[in-house]
């Protein structure tokens, strides 16, 4: 049989995941001669073999991938014949355009967890045990290729034993960049909240003791610090709420294993898979037993649960043997703290700090997911999932940078047929959050050696991302917010036909200068037509209405009853003083500081106020979450609404609802009414239906729509909220390109 020399380029998640030793072992099995190396595209293999053996070799690669690896493409070509004496793993090739994926951080593997509790193992109890199949990746990367010298592990010199493992292609720790042990790796330190009282021995035991006594501990994890306390201790959880000024927003809870999770929550097969997955996200679940403090999720029958994903978490929970509140250490709306300097802002919250000396290069919060009608919905895409790579259904002619929106911010870069979406950044409402936003742009630019040809931004003139785009780049294009929502889903699902997009959210700048948020758009990649929307209503007090549902409700009451609304005996009216009511009626009549909105998110707020559920929100989305609690699936029917000339009048819904005697019936019929509106518009357009926008994070609404229209499409890889906007903006950049090519 004729031997040729073949060059194989494999693109995907193939660096930092044990791919080269996997190829080495496979090549040894096939008795192949050649080399394997990392390069900027992924992994390069050069071998001498026959065409038949090459085919079998490639099939084995596809069928037996390492646990963390994934392949996007394999390109094979015949090159000039070379002579090899053996098969070797050779040094990295840095030449060429960088397209290889940055590997995300993943949870501790079973093998490392077994070694962690094996007294005969040299890493017994070592809180940073790791191997090629698990552990930190993205959070420690400075640059690509993913080699130790390009990570924050470069400051730790390996001991002789670790180096032997690191350089042995047959070892599970071959080129595991975060490798270390008690002798040479990162170490823990325990401090008081002012940096005093250093504890240097039995740190895990001491931390467990402190938690058991009701203390709040700031613990440095993978992508940032958690604030942790005993989830069964009422006083400790309430202390955390008071100190963090977080009166009612639910806390996530970390439990030691699946069995403990099942004691607390109802968990179906899909949810169990997510809890146990290597990504280890926070999974939103129905509770069945309140074996934790009533202050963890006050007034809510859902809980966010996740399992330990680092050896440090595993050790703590094993010794503590009770659930932990584990919430991101950050000021509200600011990025997660990643070093002691940023953590000091929370000095009044925590009692102690469990720190370590491995630097966090790239901050990354915990991911949050839920399952609705057997579909995975990502609410926050971060640790484990990000930075994420999404393949486009077409090729980009230029390098595109997309700066996203202002809430749930993410940024993205696009090149060729690839989009790299950053982890969740947060809301751009502070200097620190804008700084973190800029750092994420710089990280993607540095790691991928990326310079944008065009920069995309949201059309809202007051968004910090928009201001940044216009101040720092020359070639920029604005993208309508809700169109970007739908485009993002189209790109994820690789849809190339026209669609009917339903974009329901809190706020988005419309092409007419008004605040959209209840939109029906017929879209393709070349443009959109706004075929229907919620009839405009006034937001009393402008931005203040976003946090005060009573303002939105009062405006709707004025629309229905005029001045007679002031004498109504309902919760909304009682939430204001008589002087406030008179002042707001004048402001409403004259349109003073009362921008027009079509937002379904604000309608949810108004309903919560009118029914006495929530007048002022302490966190975003609170009104919708509380309405979920009141839904009764035994209730049937919906309230009447108006629909004429593309305008949907929700005032009849509000008026009829006010005469309802039972709050559960009112809430349930309100949900059904929104679903009926969607069904009515959908029937008029024989097109695939796409759902996007933050309102579709509401599990009741989303579940009802999917029951009525099972073929409806919602994103699964990007969040329905503004975390998916950047992807849609990248797709919008194709508009001129497609028109020029005649598609």
N, C-alpha and C positions, 0 to 999 in steps of 0.2 A: 504493500500500500504506500502511496506517495505521501511524504511528510511535507507540510508547509509550516511557515511561521505565521501565526495569527496574533493580531492585536485586538483585544477585547476591552471596550470601555463600558463600564457599568455605572449608570447614573441613578441616584436616589438617596435613601438614607443608608449609606454604606461606609461612613467613617465614624469611628468611635463606638462601633457596635460589634467588634470582633470579626469583621468581614475578611480582612487579610489572612488571619490565622485559619479561618474557615476555608478559604481558597487554598492555602498552603496544605492543609490536611487532605482536601479533596484532590489536589494535584498529586500528592504523594500516593493516594489510593490508586490513581490512574497511571502512576509512574511517568508523569509528565516532567519535562525540563523547561525552565523558563523563569519568569519573574512576576511578582505582583507588587504594586505600589499605589499609594494614594496620589491623586493629582487634583487639580482645581475643579474637574468635572465630576470626580467620584473615585473610582478604582480602575486602574489600568493593569491588564493581565497580558503578558506576551508568552506564548507557548509554541513549542514545536510538536505537531501531532498530525494525525490523519483527519480527514473531513468527518468520518464516522465517529471517531473518539471525541472530536470537538463537539459534535451534536450531543453525545451522551453526557459529556462534561457540563455543557450549558444547561441541560435538563436537570442535572443534579443540583446545580447552583440555584435554579428556580424553585426546586421542590424541597430543598433542605436548608433554607435560609436561617441564619442566627436569629434568636428571638426578637431582637430590636431592629433588625434590618428590613428594608423594603426596597424594591427595585422599580424604577420608572421606565428605564430603557436599557437595552443591551445592544451595543453596536459592535459588529465584528468585521474585520477586514484582513485580507492577506497582505503581508508586507515582505520585504526582502528577507531571504532566508538567513537565520542567525544560528549560531552554535552555542549551546548551553551544556554545562557539565552536570547541573543539578537544578533544583527549584529553590528560589530564594525570595524572601521578602526584602525589598530594597527601599532606599530612602525616598522621601516624598518629592514629587515633581511639582514645583510651584508655578510653572509657566502656564499661560493661557487664562481665558475668562473663567471666573469662578461661578460654578453652577451647582456644586454639591450641596446637599441639604445640611443645615446645622442640626445635629442630633439633639432632641429635647431631653430634659431631666426625667428620669423614670424611677420607679420604686425599687426598693431592695428586693433581690431575687430569692428564691427558696434556698438555693445553695448557700448564699451568704448568710441568710437568716439561721440556717442550721449551724453554720460555723460560729455564728455569734453566741450561741448558747452551748457550744461544745467546749467543756473545760480543758480538753486536750489540744484544742486548736490555738495557735499562737495569736490569733486575733479574737480570742474569747472576750466578749464584753466590749470590744473596740467600737466606739460609736460612729466610726467613719469607714467601716468595712465595705468593700465594693469589689466588683470584678467587671469584666468586659460586658456582661449581660445586664448590668444595673447601675444605678447611681446617678450622680450629677454629670451634666454635659453642658447645656446651653448657659447655665448660670455661672460657669467658671471660664467660658471661652472669651479670649481677647481677639482671636483672629483665626482664620482658616489657613492651611489644613488643621484639622483637630489633632494636634500633637501637644505633648505635655508642656513644651516650651512656650506654647501659645495660650496657656491657661494659667489660672492663679495657683496651680500646683507647681509651677516652676520654682517657687520659693522653698520647696521641700525636697531635699536631696534624699534619694532612696537609699535605704540600707542594703547590704549585700544580698540578703534573702529576698527582699522585694524586687531588687534588680534582676535576680535570676528568674523570678516569675515573669517579670515584665519583658524579658528578652527571649523567653522560651515560647516558640510558636505553638507548642502543644499544651501550654498552660492556659487555664481559664482567665488568667490575669495578663495575658500577653497584650501589651500596649493598652492596658486599661489605664488611661491617663490620670485618674484620681487615686491610683493605688498608693497605699501607705499602711502603716501598722503602728503599734504602741511606740516603737523605737524611732520612727522617721516621719510619721504622718501628722495631720492636724490634731490638735488637742483641745479639750474643753477647759473652760474657766468659769467660775461662778462668783458674781459680784453682788454687792448691795446696790441699791438704785442710784447711789451717788459715786459708785466706783470703789466703795470701801469694802471691808470685810471679805477679803479674798479667801475662798475655800479651795484648797489645792488637792485634797484627797477625798475619795469616795464621793465624787461630785454627783453621780447619778442618785445615790442613796440620799444625799443631802437635799437634792432638788425634790425628790419624791416626798421627803419629810416636810419641806416647806410648802409644797402644794397641799399636802394632807392637812396642814394647819391653817389653810384658807388664804395663803399668799397668792399674789398674782406674779407670774414669772414671764419675763420677755425671753423667748428662746429663739436663738438664731438657727434657722433651718436651711433650706436649699436656696430659695430665691429671695429670702427676706426673713424678718422676725415674726413670730406669732406672739400674741398675748394669751397666756394659758392660765386656767384655774380649774379647780375641781367642779365638774358640771353637776355634781349632786349636792353641792354646798350652796344653799340659798344665799347666805351672807356673802360668800365669795363672789358669786355671779352678780349679785346686786351691787356689790362694791365696785366691780368692773364697770357696770352700767353707769354708776354715778361718776366715777373717775373719768371714764371715756366720754361722758356726756352723750350716751347712746341709750335713750330711755326705753325704746321698744323694738328696734330692729333685731331680727332673730340672729342668734349666734350659731356658727357651725360647731359640731361636736365630733371629736375624734374618739373612736372606740378601738379596742385592741384587736378584734378579729370579727369575722362574719357572724359567728354565733352570738356575740354581744350585740351586734347591730340588729340581729333578728329578734332580740328581746325587746328592742326599743321600737322598731319600725316594721311595717308591712313591706316586704321586699319581693318583687317578682323576678323572673329569670333574667330579664334584660338589665334590671337595676343591680342584681347580684353580679353580673358580668362587669358592669361599670365599677362597682365598689372594689372588685378583686383585680381589675385591670392594672397593667403596668403604669398607666397614667394616674391612677388613684385620685380621681376628682372628688369634690364634694358632690354628693348625690342627694337631691331633694326627695324626701320620702314621707308617706303617711305614717304617723305615729300610732302605736297600739298600746303602749304602756309608758306612762310618764315616770320613768325611773331616773329622772334628772330634774334639776331645779325648775320650778315654774317660771323663773326669770330668764331661762334660756331662749324661749320663743313665746313670749306672753300673748295669750289670746289666739294662738295659731296651732292647728293640729298637724302641721308639717314640720319636719326638721331636716336640716342639712347634715348628713353623716358622711364621714370619710374614715378610711383605715390608715394606720401609720405607714409612711412611705420611706422613712429614713431609719437607719439602725438606731439613731438616737431616740426617735419617737417610739420605736419598738421596745427598747430597753425601759424607757420611762413607763409606758403603759403596762408592761409585764409586771413591773414592781408595784405600780400604783393600784392596778386591778380595779379601775373605775373609769367612767368616761370623762373626757376633758373638753372644756370649752377651748377652742383653738381658733382665734380670730386674727386677722391680719393686723400687725402693729403699724398703724398709720393714723394720722389726723384725718377726719372725715374728708372725703373727696381728694385726698393727697395720695401719692404713691406709697407703696409698702417700704418700710425702713430697711435698709440693707447694710448699715454700718452703725457703729456706736455714736458717731456724730449726728446722724439723722434720728437715731433712737432717743437722744437726750430730750427731744421735744415731748416725749411721752413719760418723762421722769416722774411726773406726779401720778401716773397710772400704775406702773409696775413697782413691785417691792424688791425684786431681784432680777438679775440678768444671767441667763445661762448662755455663755458666748463660746465661740471657737475662733481659731486663727486662720481659717481658710477664707480668703476674700470672696465676696459675691461680686462678680464683674457685671452681670446682667440681672437686675431685679426681675422676679417673676412670681406673681401671686398664685394662689390656689385656683384651679379650674372649678367651675360649677356647672352641673348638668342636671337634666330631669328627663323622665320618660313619659311621653303622652301618646296614648293610642299606639303603643309599641314603637314609637319613633324617638330617637335620641335627639334632644334639643340642648345645645350648648348655650349657656347663659353668660359664661365668662370663659374665654379660651385663653389659657395661660399655661402654668406648669403641667408638663406631660404631653401637651398637645402643641405647644408653640415654642419657637416660631414655626408656623405651618406653611407647607408648600401646597399650592393649588394649581393644577394644570388647566390652562385655558383651552377653549375649543377652537382657538385660532392663534396665529403667531403675531407678536407685537413687532412693529418695525423699528420702534425706538425704546429707550429706557424710560420707564415711567415711575415717578414717585407720587404716591397718593397720601394725603395728610389726614384723611378721615374727617370726623365731625368734632364735636366739643365734649359730648358725654360718651362714656364707655369707649374712650378713644383707643384706636389702633392706627398704625401707619403700615404702608405696604410698598414694596418695590416690585416692578414688573419688567421682565426681559424675556425675549424669545416666546415660549409658550408657558412661562412660569410666573407665578406670583408668590412672593414670600411675605406673609402677613405677620406682623409683630405680635408679641403677647399683649394681653390687656394692659393698657396704660392707666386708665381711669378718667375722671372728669377734669377738664383743663380750667379749673376755677381758682388756681393759686399759682404763685411764682414757682413753688417746688414742683407742682404737677406739670407745668409748662417746661420746666427744666428737664424733667424725666422724659417728656415727649420728645424734646430735642435730642436727648441722649439715645433714645431708641432709633431715631433717624440716623444719627452718627454711627451707631453700632451696625446697622444694616449696610450703610455706605462703606464702612471700613472692612467688615468681614467679607462682603461680596465685591469689594473694589468697584463700587457702583457710583456712577455720576449720572444724574437724571437729564434727559433731553426735554421732558415736559413734567411739570408739577401740577397735580390735580388737587382741588380744594372744594369745600362746601360753599355754596352761594351765600350762606348767612354772613352778613358783613361784620357781625360782632363776635363770631367764633374766633378763639385764639389761634386755631389751626389756620383759619383763613387769613388772619392778620400776618401770621408767620410766613405763609406762602407769598403774599403780596410784597412783604418787606424784604424777602431774602432771595427771591428767584425772579427771573425775567420772563421765561416762557411758561405761563400759567394758564389754566383753564378752570372755570367754576363749573360745578356739577349740581343739579337740583337734587336735594336731599332724598326725596322719596323715590325718584327714578334710580338713584344709586342703590337704594335698598333692594329694589327689584332686580337690577342688573347683577348685584352680588349673588343672588340666588340662582339667576340664569347661568352665571359663570360656574358656580359650584356644581350645578346639575348638568352643565354642558347643553343647555337648551338653546337652539338657534332659530326657533320659530317665534311668531308673535305670541304674546301672553296677555292675560288680564292680571295685572298686579294689584293686590290689595295692600296698601301701606298705611297701617294704623300705628301712630305713636303719640308722643306728647307735644313735640314741637319740631317743625322743619320749615325753613324759609321757602316760601312759594314763589313762583315766577311772577305773580302779581303783587309781590311785596307783603302778602299776608302770611299768617302762620298756619301752614297746612298740617294735617295729621289724621285726616279721615279720607284717604284718597283711593280712587279706582283709576288705574292707568293702563291703557292698552300700549304695550311696549314691544319694541325689538331693539337691536343694538344700534339702530340708526336714529331712534328718537321715541317720544311717547306722546300720547294724547290723553288728557285728563277727561275721562268720559263721565265721571260722577264724583261727588264729594259731599261731605256733611255740610249743610247750610251754615254759613258763618254765624258765630255768636261772639260777644265781647268778653275779653278777659279783664275784669275790673282790677286795676292796679298793676297791669302788665305782668312783669316777671314775678311779682308777689303771689299771683294767682296760682303759680306752679306749686307752691308749698301750702297754699290755703284753699282747699276745695270749696269752702264756704263762699269765697268770692265768685267762683265759676257758677256755683248753684244759684247765688243771688242774681247774677246776670241773666240766667235762664228764666228765673221767676219774673224778673222785670220784662223779659221778652213775652211771657205768657200773660201776666196779670197787670203789667204797668205799675202804677203807684199803689194799686190795691194789694200788691205783694207785701207791702209793709205791715199789713194787719193779719197776715196768715199765722196760724198757730202751728208752726212746724219747726223742726230742729234748726234749720238753716237760719231762719229769722231770729230765733232765740240766741243764736251764736253772736249776734251783733247788738250793740247798744242802739237806742233809738236815734241818737245823733249820728252814729255811723251809717245807719240805714238811710237817713235823709241825705247825707253827704254823697253816699254811693249812688243813690237814685239820680242826683243831679249830674254826677260824673258819667253815669251810664247814658243819660239823655243827651249829654253834650259830647260824648265820646272822648272824655278827658282820660288820658293814660289808660285807654281801653282798646288795645289792638284787637283786630278781628282774627278769629281762629276757627279752624274746622277739625280740631283735634279730638279723636276718640279717647285718647288718654285723659284729657280734661273732662270729657263727659263722664268717664268712670269716677273721676274725682267728685263731680257734681252730684252724682247719684249717691255716693258715700255720704256726702253732706246732707242731702235732702232726707235721707233715711236715718240720720243721726249716728252713722257709723264712724265718721271721721271728719272733723272740721279743719284741723291743722295737721299736716303730716310731719312726722319726725324723721322720715326717710323716704327716698324715692320709691314709688310704687306701693306705698302702704295701703292706700285706699283700695286698690285692686286686690291685694292679698287678703284684706279683711272682707271684701265682698265674696271672694272665693269661699270663705268659711261659712257664709250664709246660704250658699247655693244648695237647693234641694232637688235631687234628680227625679223626684216623684211629681214635681210640678210640671204641667204642660201649658202650651200656649205662649203667645207673645203679645206685646202691645202694638197698637197701630202706629204707623209713621207715614209721613208724607214723602212723595217722590215725584218730582216734576222737572223736566228740562235739565236733568243731570244733577239736581240739588236734592239732597236727602234731608228732610225736616224731622228732627228728633223731638221737637217740642210736644207733639201728641203723645209720644212715649212718656215724657216727663209728667205731663198733665194727668194721664191715666194712672200712672204709677202712684201719684200722690194720694189717690183715692183708695189705694189698696190697704186693707186692714192688717195684713200679716207681712212682716218684713222679709221673711224667707220667700214668700210668693213674689213679692215685689222684685227682689234681687234676681230670682230665678227667671222671671219673665223678662227682666231687663236683658239678661244674658241671651235669652232666646231671641229677643228683638234684634240685637246686633247681628246674630247669626242669620236671621231672616233677611236683614238688609243685604248681607253678603250674597246669600242665595238668590235674591231678587236680581241684583246686578249681574251675577254670574250667568243666570239663565238668558240674559240678553246678548251674551257674547260667547260664541262657540269657540272658546280658546282655553288652553291650559290655565289653571288658576294658581297663582303664586301668592303666598302670604308672607309678609315681612313687616318689621317694625316692632318696637318694644312692647306694644299692647299684646302681641302674640306670645309674650312670655307668660301671660295669664293662662294657667293650665286648664281652667274651666272653659274659657272662651275657645282656646285652641282645640281642646278635646271635642267640644260640641260641633265646631266647624268640620273637623276631620270625620266625625261620625256622619254628618249630613253629606259631606262631599269627600269621600275617602281618597279620591284621586288628587285632591289639593296638594300642592307642593310647598314644603317649608324647608329651610336650610337645616342641615345636620352637622356640617363641618364648620360653619361660621355662626355666630350668634344672630338671632332675629333683631336684636337691638342695634345700636349704632356701632357695635364692634365689627359689623360686616360692611360698613359704609366704604372703607378704603378699597376693598375688593371691587365694589361696584364702580368706584371712581376710576380704577385702572381700566375696567372694561369700557367705560365711557370714552376713554382716550382713543379707542378704536374707531369712533364714529366717522371721522374724516377719512380714515384709512379704508373703511368698508365702502363708503360712498364713492371714493375715487376709483375703487376696484369694481364698482358695480355689483359688489358682494359676490 
